[in-house]
Amino acid sequence: MKTNFFYTYLLLSQKDKKFYSGYTVDMENRLKEHKAGKVFSTKNRLPVDLVYCEACLDEEDAKQREKYLKSGKGKKYIKSRIRRFLKRSGFGPITGTP
């Protein structure tokens, strides 16, 4: 039996140093679309890098997780979760801004 996952992901724009969150059923293809400038929300913010990804078994769970990551608490959570990456990348350890 094949398990279908729904992915919630976070991209970081190298251009404006801001995050973009989304969800998809095909992470590999979706990332290619972002990097090729085929996604309206990120096409003017290229290049982008995948910095975080979660897999859910239920689509609604993935949608709710994306919504949470866009909230104030969610932004605080994700910056804490990837703080080592942010620090190595030249971002402040808490704020997520250069």
Sine and cosine of phi, psi and omega as CSV:
sin_phi,cos_phi,sin_psi,cos_psi,sin_omega,cos_omega
0.00,0.00,0.80,-0.60,0.01,-1.00
-1.00,0.05,0.72,-0.69,0.04,-1.00
-0.99,-0.12,0.80,-0.59,0.07,-1.00
-1.00,-0.08,0.80,-0.60,0.03,-1.00
-0.97,-0.25,0.44,-0.90,0.13,-0.99
-0.89,-0.45,0.83,-0.56,-0.13,-0.99
-0.97,-0.24,0.75,-0.66,0.18,-0.98
-0.97,-0.23,0.76,-0.65,-0.12,-0.99
-0.67,-0.74,0.30,-0.95,0.00,-1.00
-0.75,-0.66,0.81,-0.58,0.08,-1.00
-0.95,-0.30,0.46,-0.89,0.10,-1.00
-0.86,-0.51,0.84,-0.55,0.03,-1.00
-0.98,0.20,0.80,-0.60,0.08,-1.00
-0.96,0.29,-0.38,0.93,-0.04,-1.00
-0.97,0.25,-0.80,0.59,-0.07,-1.00
-0.94,-0.34,0.01,1.00,0.05,-1.00
0.87,0.49,0.49,0.87,0.03,-1.00
-0.92,-0.39,0.39,-0.92,0.01,-1.00
-1.00,0.03,0.43,-0.90,0.16,-0.99
-0.72,-0.69,0.76,-0.65,0.05,-1.00
-0.90,-0.44,0.50,-0.87,0.01,-1.00
-0.36,-0.93,-0.01,-1.00,0.12,-0.99
-0.63,-0.78,0.41,-0.91,-0.07,-1.00
-0.33,-0.94,0.26,-0.96,0.12,-0.99
-0.99,-0.13,-0.25,0.97,-0.03,-1.00
-0.76,-0.65,1.00,0.03,-0.10,-1.00
-0.88,0.48,-0.70,0.72,-0.04,-1.00
-0.87,0.50,-0.75,0.66,-0.01,-1.00
-0.92,0.40,-0.67,0.75,-0.02,-1.00
-0.89,0.46,-0.65,0.76,0.03,-1.00
-0.90,0.44,-0.64,0.77,0.06,-1.00
-0.88,0.47,-0.66,0.75,0.03,-1.00
-0.88,0.47,-0.70,0.72,0.04,-1.00
-0.87,0.50,-0.76,0.64,-0.07,-1.00
-0.92,0.40,-0.43,0.90,0.01,-1.00
-1.00,0.05,0.00,1.00,0.01,-1.00
0.97,0.23,0.37,0.93,-0.04,-1.00
-1.00,-0.03,-0.03,1.00,0.00,-1.00
-0.95,-0.30,0.87,-0.50,-0.09,-1.00
-0.79,0.61,-0.69,0.72,-0.10,-0.99
-0.92,0.39,-0.39,0.92,-0.06,-1.00
-0.85,-0.52,-0.07,1.00,-0.11,-0.99
-0.88,0.47,-0.48,0.88,0.02,-1.00
-1.00,-0.09,0.16,0.99,-0.04,-1.00
-0.87,-0.50,0.27,0.96,-0.05,-1.00
-0.95,0.30,0.45,-0.89,-0.03,1.00
-0.98,0.18,0.39,-0.92,0.04,-1.00
-0.83,-0.56,0.47,-0.88,0.04,-1.00
-0.81,-0.59,0.63,-0.78,0.12,-0.99
-0.97,0.26,0.84,-0.54,-0.03,-1.00
-0.89,-0.45,-0.20,0.98,-0.02,-1.00
-0.30,-0.95,0.59,-0.81,0.01,-1.00
-0.47,-0.88,0.65,-0.76,0.09,-1.00
-0.79,-0.62,0.54,-0.84,0.04,-1.00
-0.93,-0.36,0.72,-0.69,0.04,-1.00
-0.84,-0.54,0.48,-0.88,0.05,-1.00
-1.00,0.04,-0.23,0.97,-0.06,-1.00
-0.83,-0.56,0.72,-0.69,-0.04,-1.00
-0.89,0.46,-0.66,0.75,0.00,-1.00
-0.90,0.44,-0.58,0.82,0.07,-1.00
-0.88,0.47,-0.67,0.74,0.00,-1.00
-0.91,0.42,-0.66,0.75,0.03,-1.00
-0.89,0.45,-0.69,0.72,0.00,-1.00
-0.91,0.40,-0.60,0.80,0.02,-1.00
-0.92,0.40,-0.66,0.75,0.05,-1.00
-0.87,0.49,-0.72,0.69,0.01,-1.00
-0.86,0.51,-0.69,0.73,0.02,-1.00
-0.88,0.47,-0.70,0.71,-0.03,-1.00
-0.90,0.43,-0.35,0.94,0.05,-1.00
-1.00,0.07,-0.22,0.97,-0.01,-1.00
-0.99,0.16,0.21,-0.98,0.03,-1.00
-0.86,0.52,-0.72,0.69,0.03,-1.00
-0.91,0.42,-0.63,0.78,0.00,-1.00
-0.91,0.41,-0.66,0.75,0.04,-1.00
-0.90,0.45,-0.65,0.76,0.03,-1.00
-0.90,0.43,-0.68,0.73,0.02,-1.00
-0.86,0.51,-0.77,0.63,-0.11,-0.99
-0.92,0.38,-0.58,0.82,0.04,-1.00
-0.92,0.40,-0.57,0.82,0.09,-1.00
-0.94,0.34,-0.65,0.76,-0.05,-1.00
-0.90,0.44,-0.60,0.80,-0.04,-1.00
-0.92,-0.38,0.48,0.88,-0.09,-1.00
-0.86,0.51,-0.59,0.81,0.00,-1.00
-0.91,0.41,-0.67,0.74,0.05,-1.00
-0.88,0.47,-0.72,0.69,-0.02,-1.00
-0.87,0.49,-0.66,0.75,-0.01,-1.00
-0.91,0.41,-0.70,0.71,0.02,-1.00
-0.91,0.42,-0.45,0.89,-0.05,-1.00
-1.00,0.02,0.03,1.00,0.03,-1.00
1.00,-0.02,0.25,0.97,0.05,-1.00
-0.99,-0.14,0.44,-0.90,0.09,-1.00
-0.88,0.47,0.56,-0.83,-0.08,-1.00
-0.91,0.42,-0.43,0.90,-0.03,-1.00
-0.94,-0.34,-0.69,0.73,-0.16,-0.99
-0.98,0.21,-0.50,0.87,-0.05,-1.00
0.98,0.22,0.26,0.97,0.03,-1.00
-0.89,-0.46,0.50,-0.86,-0.03,-1.00
-0.91,0.41,0.00,0.00,0.00,0.00
